[in-house]
Amino acid sequence: PAETVKPAPAIPTPSLPDVNKVEKPTEAVKPAPVIPTPTLPEVKKEEKPKVEETIVRPSILSFAGVQFETSDGFILSDESIITPTSTGILVVHSGHQHFIFYKQLVNSKWEKLIPYQYLNKAKDEYAELEKEVNDKINYLSKKNNIAKDKFSYVITSNGDAISYNGKTELLKDINIKENIETNNSNTLDTEVNNSSNNDSSNNSATTNTETPNNSAEGKNENTVEEKEIEEKIDYVAKQLNIDKSSIKLIETAEGKAVVYPHGDHSHTILIKDIDTSKPLADPHSNSGAETLKKLGFDDDIIHDIQHASADTDFPAHETNLERMKEWLKTVKYLNIGQNKDPLKRNGLDLMPNIEVLGIGYTSIDDITPVYKFKKLKQLYVSRTGIKDYSFIKNIPTLEGIDFSENDIQDISFLKDYPNLKLVSAAGNNIENIDVLKNLTNLESLNLDNNKIKDISALKDLNHLRAVSLENNNITKLDALSSKNELERLFLSNNSGLELATLKNDSLEQLTVNNTNIRDLSVVSNLPKLKKIVANDNKITTLSHLKNAKVLESVEVNNNKIDSLDFENSTITSLEIKNNKLEEINNINKLSALENLDASGNKISEFPSNKQNKLINLTVNNNVIRTMENVNNLTALKYLTMSNNYVSTLALKEKNKTLEYLDISHNTVPKEELEIPSGGNIPKGIMSNFEKVEGGDIKENYTLSVDYITEQAEKLQEEILKLKDEKKLAPEVADELKQKARIIYLDMSYSVDQSRNKQIDLEKQLSEIRKQVKDNLVTPTAEDTNKETSVTEPSNSEVNHDLETHNHTETEEHDFVFDVNNIVSEEGDGYIVKHGDHNHFVKKSDLSAKQLEEAKEFLAKKDEATTTEDKATIDSKKNYIALFYGINVSDIRVESNTLVFNYNGVPKRLALSDITVPVMSSDLEGDFEKEITALASSMNTTVEHIQVQDGQMIVNHGDHSHYYPIKSPGWRLYNQNKIPYIDIPKVNGNIDEAVVNSRLTELENKAQTVLANNPVKLRKVLNWLNNFREVSLAWHVTATDGYLQALDKFEKTQIDI
């Protein structure tokens, strides 16, 4: 670690366990970064636009890869690379992909990953499964006299199940109704029993969330592709010895794929990669790992080596032992900590050139094996129990040592090692640091979480670049003044800090959270300060920031600031959440501001003054009531304003800049949020924000007197229920219930029932809900055994359900298929009206005559309800067939709508929403122009844009933008696109002139070599131009790295 870890290094390195903010040195370990997906804006891009965290409630349901790790160590993280599909997400993990259904993300911190058009369906599926699991646990609990907390929900290769007392029962095999009726009646209705079994068999974790493998049954199975897919699915089921119905067929950017269960998680494999003549590949296999095993490494160390840093990436497919040994010699950075006896593992001798070694977070009884690493520069021994550090004298190359959390009080031993550049001793019991005055070469120091009061020993350490002293008892900062190399300083949680004593001409970053400071006047003493973080203090004004001449980023969340009372021309990012702002009209005085998060204030409207730089605005949890004035923010692209009181999206003048809008948890009318047939953007947004392509509209409601009283009553009932379930302490429950009752009375009988009053009371209800959540406790097992679950039906409720079910079954005997009752065609069947409900009748259950009659009936029905002329309709049908790669004959017209199946999923597109674009004979070329234009506007490369299901997907920080495609050539483009060329990570400087010269050379060569292949030439020239305009502009590697990438491109794309 080159410097005290607080801020994250600019160049990401493989991370050791979080060692109290100590980062790895960029000097010693310089793995170059993976090319990032470009995001706008650049400042704090990882947080903009921000999606509110889902409030996770307790549930019996939990899923591998979401709430806990899968058997192969996978779990979703902020770094996960995901690809959305129509029913779930594909996630890259260790050379293979996991598939997670959207419903498995519900009620988790990852619910935000569900596109809003699929959110409601996912929530419904989750609720249905949760209810079924709870009902069946209640039943089994009573039947077997076992406490409910002894049951758990699990997923098996055969479907969802309940596990208890060492046994596992599939949900579909637990028939509550059959058993209850057997107990309550002398007779059993066979029809009810059969129907119950059929219903329950459809409740597995994967049902109705993806196209099942047998969805093609009864349809046109004579096509070669469908037969091949069916054969491959049968093969996978046989190879893995799993139920065929548990295998799902999905569409990905790379083509059709199957998702199959594997233990407690799922795997995805492309149809084209399944070879029925060979054994099915182990998804976790890794030939490189097998080679390491042959060299004597165990599984723990193999895992760590795969994440090590070397001159090149880990050779995952290397089978040659000698070549693997050569690669091991290039390993520079290795973390084998957290393993038992890490230094006693086999094979470490094969990595003699390690410079950074982590062996922390596990007990070490013999440190001497580290002596074999003759080039060792940094050593991490955090939480190892090591007390004696005399071994350092035997490592003459050592420049940095981290001995955090080893219960060390005396660090006088450091006097013998004056050449150390990095010391991290966080989380010990250190009070005296006088010995540090001897370490005159020290550059990075972390002493967080100790008992230090006096830091005068640091006075003459003039090479310090990063210092972290958080959670100590420091007051005076004189010793840190006048240090010409100090750039970053972290002082949070020193409650008596006298910040005015800090004066430094080189400091660029300062963090002083929770230090009781009242203003930021210190910036006058820090002329080069670029970032200040001062959350959780007592600051009332930001007026001192007018004196900051180079300041770029400010965080002052959870203070007492009531206005933006200053001017500044350098600040580009401001976080001012949970303060007392009522308006932001002075935003125009912050002329460089691009990112603003003012959530949790009392802002009631957008600024009345124009500001032309702001790109990202987050104003969640305010009291904004209208969208007017939003056009004063003339550069705004991303607006997140969940939990406000906007009652309409209507604007006097259309907004022409916004691309992302989160309007969830507001009071926008339902009709404005309706999504037109075939579209994915609500009407109200399309009408007023013409460029919006993404966002969130969930949980909008109508604010009224009735709504407030209803919510107040409902909240009282919820509080009583939680009190009865022992989840809320009685005294807390009584107090919160009384608050909710007062709101009910205030709204019901007050003379003032204005909208302002409603907003005020609704905010109070939200605060009570938060207090309820904050005070929840977990009931004991004894309490649980005494209670009857609220989800458990009473006998009367069960009997009522059975009576209803019997009635339905009786009706089924009278049902006869009649083509005149067909409502519509849906997938592989028809929706048919029957009395006060509808049936779904599969085509495979109908005779050839009935199918013909149904086709004729729908054709006549379509003709009678379609208003566009035949030529226009034919043109649109031809375009859609071309766009989705289907036959025109498979598209039918129904009530001014084109209806067809795409990848097993029924689609409906309103004729009025279909615009046939101008198309040339070169469809692929048309699409290349379209995607190149988008890449240019988003400042990204074409190869970083996913093309899938008729959409271009651009990753943007913590979310993605979806841009509809116009040209049908996207499918050809996906088939023929140039594969991704990795840019090697090389240390050194960049000479753009050299790289540009090489690019020009390749362009000239391509025009000669590919003169007879204009399509290929166009692709090559576009790629080279994109490389010049974007990849080279990012400066992600040195000159040699760029040249290596261009050499590879020449060999694979031009010299062919």
PyMOL commands that set and color helices and strands:
alter all, ss='L'
color gray80, all
select helices_A, chain A and resi 45-47+102-104+111-113+116-144+148-150+171-173+176-184+190-200+213-216+224-240+244-246+271-273+287-294+299-306+321-328+342-344+348-350+368-372+390-394+412-416+434-438+456-458+478-480+499-501+521-525+543-547+585-589+630-632+670-673+683-688+705-724+730-749+755-774+781-786+795-814+819-821+843-845+848-865+870-884+888-890+911-913+923-938+942-944+970-976+992-1009+1014-1034+1039-1054
alter helices_A, ss='H'
color red, helices_A
select strands_A, chain A and resi 82-84+88-93+96-101+152-156+159-164+167-170+211-212+248-252+255-262+265-270+333-335+356-358+378-380+400-402+422-424+444-446+466-468+488-490+509-511+531-533+553-555+573-575+595-597+616-618+638-640+660-662+694-696+822-826+829-834+837-842+892-893+897-902+905-910+946-948+951-956+959-964
alter strands_A, ss='S'
color yellow, strands_A
deselect
rebuild
show_as cartoon
